[in-house]
């Protein structure tokens, strides 16, 4: 499957990060890469622009993400460990 770019908006800083993904990547694996690259200490989740939290098990394709799609990187609202 072809690789494409999505845009992740880090809501705490307003930064936009472009991430290359493939349709079969899971949301969890995309989140892992972001946490590592941005050296985030707190727990974060990925959500759609209308604040629907994306399950880590969902694939990029299942989430309906396509070239240029924007998703939000937000602190985990459930908190805890």
Secondary structure, 3 states (H helix, E strand, C coil): CCEEEEEEEECCCCEEEEEEEECCCEHHHHHHHHHHHHCCCCCEEEEECCCCECCCCCECCCCCCCCCCEEEEEECCCCCC
